[in-house]
Amino acid sequence: MTALLLDLPLALGLFGAGAATLLARSLFGAVLGFISTGLIATLVWVRLEAPDVALTEAVIGAAATSVIILYVASRIGNRATPPAPPPIAQRVLAGILSALLAVLLAHALFSLPEPAPSLAAPVLDNIAPTGLGNPVTAVLMAHRAIDTLLESAVLVFAVFAIWSMAPERRWGRAPGPAFMAEAHGPLAFLAKVLPPIGIVIGVYIAWVGADAPGGKFQGGAVLAAMWVLPWIAGLVAPPSISDMRLRLAIAAGPLVFLMVGLMGFAVAEGFLAYPPGYAKTLILLIETAMTLSVAAAMACMIAGPPERRARP
């Protein structure tokens, strides 16, 4: 009965926040509804005893994605004539498909055997050599390190691909448009208040990921959002893409990861193998560099291709 009293309001709140987002009549109202939906979904994942997923939802779903939507909204501006709503048939079809997907997910969940299949036990049995307390980080940085290395490299190539969309005459300039500084309003207020708090939270999330839910991707996403927010409020300007410091920040994570991996040939059993007693130290070194790269890469991907001259 106690569980029902906790779960029922969360379920109703999740549907209510989603409906408010879809029915909002202003861009800012829709963003607030989206943030509310992400925060409630975070609590739902906590209730499902999935702290890593809950943290990812809070960081990516409620924070970073909301900043991206604010950025898009600021570029769209206030339309003189709002866009026409989609046809009734299209909305009905979307509702039917959403309901069907929900039914399929519920069927898959309730069809799991008892106990549900899990690799948690083998991971916990082999986590000691890494010196880590978080099994998710141990899997990503030790047992599936090659996948994580490739994911980090994808971020670099994604930034290059976005930069390559700029015309040749704009190459080397600062990415994204120049925003007018807002002296007042909710965006200016958030841009001044949130970054100091968000930077501390982002660094903490990245650091604590070795032994608790968190890590480089979540922490880096928070740091990127805390830079993008004052940028779209007109308080800061991005550096030009020719700035060597920016390029090194983007490439730092994959480069450090690759160097540690190659060092494994000389001091361990092979590529991406850690020498005994130094696994946690090297993993923390990689995580630190990766946090910087994720933050810089995500901020550059949100900003887009070069559009204007860098601020002198």
N, C-alpha and C positions, 0 to 999 in steps of 0.2 A: 504493500500500500504506500509506503514511504517513497519507494522508487517511482511509482506512478505519479505521485504528487510532484516529483522533480522532473520527470520526463515529459509529462503531458504539457505543462507550460512551455517547455523548450520546443516541443514539436509544433504547438500552435504559434509560438513566437516566430519560428523559422518560416512557416507558411505565411504568417502575417507580414514579416519583413520582406519576403520575396514579392508578395502581392503589392506592398507599398512601393517597392522599387519599380515594378512594372507599370503601376498606375500613376507614378509621380508626374506632375505637370511641368516641372522645371528640372534642368540638368543637375543643379545643386541638390535638389530634393532626391533625385534618383541616386546620386552618389551617396548621400546620407543613408538611404535605404539599403544600398549595396553594402556599405560598411556595417550596418546593423545586421544584415544577413550573415556576413562573414564572422562577426563576433559571436552570434548565436550558434552558428555552425561549429565554431571553436569549442563552445561549451558542450555541444552534442558529442564531439569527439572525445572530450574529457570524460563524459559520462560513459562512453564506450571503451574507456581505458586504453586509448591510443594517444599518449601524450605527444609523440613525435608528429603525428598527423595533425593534432590540435595546434601545435606550435607552427607548423607549416601553413595551416589555414589562417591563423592569425596574422602571420607575417606576409604571406603571399596574397591570400584571398582578401583580407580586410585592410591591410596596410599598403603594400606595394602596388597592387592592382588598382586600388582606389586612387592613389597618386597618379597612376597612368591615365585613369578615366578623367581626373581633374585636368590633367594636361590636355587631353583630347578635347574636353569641354571648353577649355580656355582658347583653343585654336579654332573651334567651331564658332564661338561667340553666340550672342543672342540673335536668333533668326527673326526677321520681320514676319515671316509666315512659317508656322511650324510645319514640319513634314507631315504628309498625309499618313494616317494609320494604315497598317496592312489590311488587306481584305479579310472579311469575316471567315471565309473558307480557310485562308492561311493560318489565322489564329486558332481556329478549331483544330486543324491538322496538327499544329504545334502542341496544343494541349493534349490531344490523343497520343501523340508520340511520346510526350513527357510522361503521361500516365502509364503507357506501355513499358517504358524504360524502368519506371519505379516498380512496377509489378515484377519485371524480370529480375531486377536486383534483389527484391524481397524474396523471390522464389529461390535464387541462388544462395542467399543467406540462410534461409530456413532449411535448405537441402544439404547443408554441410553435415558430415558425419560427426559423431560424438566419440572422442574429442576431435576437434577440428585439426586438419593437418597443419603442421608447423615445423619450421627449421630452427626454432628458438633454442631448443635443447642442444643441438650440435654447435650452434654459435657460442652459447655460454660455456660449453666444454672446451672451446678452443680460443677463448678471449684472453686468457691469462698472459700469453707471450706478448700481446700488444701493449699491456699495461693500461688499457682503457677500461672505463666503467660503463660506457654506453655501447651496447651491442650493435646499434645501427651504424655508429661511426666505425666500429671495428670491421663490419662487413664492407663498408664503402672504401675504407682506407687500407685494408689488408686482404681480405678474402676476395674482393672484387675491385682491387685498386686500378686495374687496367681500364675498367669501365669508367671509373671516376676521372681518370686522367683524360680519357677521350671526351668526356663531358666538359671538362675544363677547357680543352682545346676548341670545342664547338663554340664556346662563348667568344673566343678570340676571332674565329672565322666569321661568326655572325656579325660582330662589330665591323669587320672589314667589308663584309657584303653590304651592310647598310651605308657605310661611308662611300662605297663605290657607286651608289645611286646618284651622287651629286654630279652636276655638270663639271667639266674640267675647269671652267673659270672660277668655280667655288672651292676647288681643292685646296686644302690647307687652312680653310677658315674654321670658325667655331660652329659646332653643330646646333641645329635648332634655330628657332626665331628669337628675336629680342622682345621680351615682355615689358610692358610699361609697369613701373613700380606702383604698387597700391599702398597708399598711406593708411587706409582704413578698410574695413570689411573682414569677413570670416577668413578668407584666404590669407590675407596679410597677417592676421592674428595667429593663425596656425603656423605660418611660415616662421614667425618669430619665437613662438613658444615651444613647438614640438622638436625642432632639430637638436637642441642640447640634451633633451631627455632621450630622444631616439638614438642618438649616437652612443650614449652610455648603454642603452638596452641592446643595440646592435652588437657592440663589442662584447658585452656580457654573454649574449646568446652564442656568438661565435666561440668564445673561450670555454664556456661551460659544456659545449657539445662533446668534449672528450669523455665526460663522465655522466652526463645527463642529457635529456632531450634538448636539441639545438644543433649548431654547427655552422659551417662556413656559408652555405647557401642561404640559410635563413638570416644569419647575421649580416651577410653582404647585401641581401635584399633590403633590409631595414636601413642600412647606411646609404644605399642608393636612393631610397625614397626620401631620406632626410636631406639629401642634396637637391633632388628634383623639386621638392616642395618650395624652398625659397627661390629657386630659379624661375618657376612659373609665376611666382609672386613678384618677380622683377627685382629681387634683392641681391642676387649674384648672377654672374655670367659664366658659361662654360669656357674652358680653355680651347684653343684651336687644336685641331686634330694633328697638327704637325708638332705639337708640344711633346718633347721626348719624355717628360715626366708622366704624361697621360699614357703614352704608349707603353712605357715600362710598367705602369700600374696595371694595365690590362693584361700584359703578358707575364707578370711576375709569378702568378700561381702556377700556370702550366710549366714555366721554365724551372721553377724550384722543384715541382713534382717530378719532372723529367730528369733533372740532375740527381735527385735522391734515388730515383729508379735505376739510373745507370750506375750509381755508386754501389748498388746491390751486387753487381758482377764482381766487384773487387773485395767487398767486405762481408758479403752474405752469400746466399745460395743462388742468386740470379737476379734478373730484372725485377724491380719493385719488391725485393725481399729486404727486410730490415735486419740489421745485426742484432744479436741477443743483447738485451739490456738497454738498447737505444731506440727501440721502436716508438715508444710514446713521444720521446723528444723530437724525433724526425717527423712524426705525424703532426705534432703541434706546429712545427716549422712550416710544413706544407699547408696546414689549415690556416695559419696566419697569412701566408702569401695568397692563398686562394680567397680568403675573405676580402682582401684588397682588390683582387682581380674581379671577383663577382660584383663588388660595389661599383667599380669603375666601368665594367662592361655593361652592366644593367643600366646605369645612368646614361651611357652613350647610346645604347639601343633605344631608350625612351626618347632621348633628344632627337635622334634621327640623323640624316646626312647633313653635311655642312651647308649653311644657308647664309651666313653673314660673317663679317670680320670679327676677330676676337677683340675684346675690350683691352685697350692699351694699359 
